[in-house]
Amino acid sequence: MIIMNNKLYLENCAYINGEFIKRKTTFMVINPATLKPLGSVADLTVADCRKAIKSADKAWQKWRNTPVGERSN
């Protein structure tokens, strides 16, 4: 299995609203170019997904109004 180099990647976790969420059930992520497994990720509930969408939308509302120069800092 390939080890991810991303610092935010923790096997069997999801990163939602600044927190790592761990779930007992997981599923394998496959690289479509090589068909080799990349790792497993948390199998989120519908409530988890709704929280992620709501958090992302809230962050986007603030981010989209942030000047480009400020975004790059």
Long-range contacts (C-beta under 8 A, 24 or more apart in sequence): 1-36, 1-37, 1-38, 1-39, 2-31, 2-36, 2-37, 2-38, 2-39, 3-39, 4-38, 4-39, 9-39, 11-39, 11-40, 11-41, 12-40, 12-41, 12-42, 13-41, 13-42, 14-41, 14-42, 14-44, 14-48, 14-52, 16-48, 16-51, 16-52, 16-55, 17-51, 17-52, 17-55, 21-48, 23-48
